[in-house]
Amino acid sequence: MRALYVCCLLLSLAATPALAQTPPDSATTDPGARLATFAARYLGTPYVYAGKSEKGFDCSGFLYFVYKNFGVNVPAGSRAYAALGREVPLAEARPGDIMVFTGTNSAIREPGHVGIVYERLGTDLKFIHSSSAKTANCVTFNLLSKPSYTRRFLKVVRVLEFGEALK
């Protein structure tokens, strides 16, 4: 199990050079950045179908776990993200916002995967999520500009109103 964790962690950090773990700016004052930084503690945690604990997560279970630690209730199923929060323009996405994607079949335009905005890299977004992909199969970083995510992208939603206090 430890070998799987180390392998997933190395894969998540090596997947793309721009994905090296660096905390978002203002991580100490911005609640969304604090949440994203907290989420990064779980890089390499194995993907487990329906998992929502430190032993393993699926995508929505990961968000459920992370947001719960900040006193915010979010669904434990990705389909429920269709009506969650306030949709924000992609250009206004911030750390801590939720990225909603289709499942693996991008022709079915309904939520099937979710992640957390980690940081903005120029015009791109780096996000953290629990991936079932054979190349990761764990909590990892990805970029929205990666074609497999660009074609599946649905929207960004905000459940944290910036300025509200988080623990």
C-alpha positions in Angstrom: 0.0 0.0 0.0 2.8 2.4 0.9 4.5 1.6 -2.5 1.2 2.5 -4.3 1.0 5.8 -2.4 4.6 6.7 -3.2 4.1 5.8 -6.9 0.9 7.9 -7.1 2.6 10.8 -5.4 5.5 10.7 -7.8 3.2 10.4 -10.8 1.1 13.3 -9.5 4.1 15.6 -9.1 5.8 14.5 -12.3 2.8 14.5 -14.6 3.5 18.0 -16.0 6.4 20.3 -15.1 4.0 23.2 -14.3 2.3 21.0 -11.8 5.0 21.0 -9.1 3.5 21.6 -5.7 3.7 25.2 -4.9 1.2 26.8 -2.5 -1.1 29.4 -4.1 -0.3 33.0 -3.3 -1.9 34.5 -0.2 -2.4 31.0 1.3 -2.6 32.4 4.8 -5.3 35.0 4.2 -7.4 33.8 1.3 -9.8 31.1 2.5 -9.9 29.5 -1.0 -6.1 29.3 -1.1 -6.1 27.8 2.4 -8.6 25.2 1.3 -6.5 24.4 -1.9 -3.3 24.1 0.2 -5.1 21.8 2.6 -6.3 19.6 -0.3 -2.7 19.3 -1.6 -1.8 17.5 1.6 -3.6 14.5 0.2 -1.6 14.3 -3.1 -0.9 10.6 -3.9 -3.8 9.3 -1.8 -5.2 6.3 -3.7 -8.4 6.6 -5.8 -11.1 4.4 -4.2 -14.5 4.2 -5.7 -17.0 5.9 -3.3 -14.2 6.7 -1.0 -14.3 9.8 1.2 -11.6 9.2 3.8 -7.9 9.5 4.1 -7.6 5.8 3.1 -8.9 6.7 -0.4 -11.2 9.1 -2.4 -13.2 9.2 -5.5 -13.5 12.7 -7.0 -16.6 13.8 -5.2 -15.5 12.1 -2.0 -12.3 14.1 -2.1 -14.2 17.4 -2.4 -16.6 16.2 0.4 -13.7 15.5 2.7 -11.8 18.7 1.9 -14.7 21.1 2.2 -16.1 19.3 5.3 -12.8 20.2 7.0 -13.6 23.8 6.4 -17.2 23.5 7.7 -18.7 23.6 4.2 -21.2 20.9 3.1 -20.9 19.7 -0.5 -22.4 16.6 -2.1 -20.7 13.3 -2.0 -21.8 12.5 -5.6 -20.6 14.4 -8.7 -24.0 14.7 -10.4 -25.3 16.8 -7.6 -22.8 19.5 -8.6 -25.0 20.5 -11.5 -27.0 22.8 -9.2 -24.5 23.6 -6.5 -23.1 27.0 -5.6 -22.9 30.1 -7.9 -21.5 29.6 -11.4 -18.6 32.0 -12.1 -16.9 32.8 -15.4 -13.8 30.8 -16.1 -11.7 33.9 -16.2 -12.8 34.7 -12.5 -12.0 31.2 -11.1 -10.0 31.3 -7.9 -8.3 28.7 -5.6 -11.0 26.9 -3.7 -13.6 27.1 -6.5 -15.0 23.8 -7.9 -14.4 22.7 -11.4 -17.2 20.5 -12.9 -16.5 18.2 -15.8 -18.4 15.5 -17.7 -17.6 11.9 -17.0 -15.2 10.1 -19.3 -17.7 10.4 -22.2 -17.7 14.1 -23.0 -20.7 13.7 -25.3 -22.9 13.3 -22.2 -22.9 16.9 -21.0 -23.8 16.3 -17.4 -21.5 16.3 -14.3 -19.4 13.2 -13.8 -16.2 14.5 -12.4 -15.1 17.4 -10.1 -11.9 19.0 -8.9 -10.7 22.0 -6.9 -9.1 25.0 -8.5 -5.6 25.1 -7.0 -4.1 28.1 -8.8 -4.2 30.2 -11.9 -1.2 29.8 -14.2 -1.5 32.6 -16.7 -4.7 31.8 -18.7 -4.7 28.2 -17.5 -6.0 26.6 -14.3 -4.2 24.1 -12.2 -6.6 21.9 -10.3 -6.4 19.0 -7.8 -8.7 16.0 -7.9 -8.9 12.3 -7.3 -8.4 10.7 -10.7 -9.3 7.1 -11.7 -7.1 7.4 -14.7 -4.6 4.5 -15.1 -1.8 6.9 -15.3 -2.6 8.4 -11.9 -5.3 6.5 -9.9 -4.9 8.9 -7.0 -5.2 12.5 -5.9 -3.2 14.5 -8.4 -2.8 17.8 -10.1 -3.9 18.5 -13.7 -4.2 21.5 -16.0 -7.5 22.5 -17.6 -5.6 23.0 -20.9 -5.0 19.3 -21.1 -7.3 18.3 -24.0 -9.0 15.5 -22.1 -10.1 18.0 -19.5 -10.8 20.9 -21.9 -13.4 18.9 -23.8 -15.0 17.6 -20.6 -15.1 21.0 -18.8 -18.7 22.2 -17.9 -18.3 25.1 -15.5 -16.7 26.6 -12.4 -18.8 27.0 -9.3 -18.1 28.9 -6.1 -19.4 27.6 -2.8 -17.1 29.9 -0.7 -18.0 33.5 -0.8 -14.6 35.2 -0.4 -14.6 37.3 2.7 -16.5 34.8 4.8 -14.5 33.3 7.6 -13.3 29.7 7.4 -11.8 27.9 10.4 
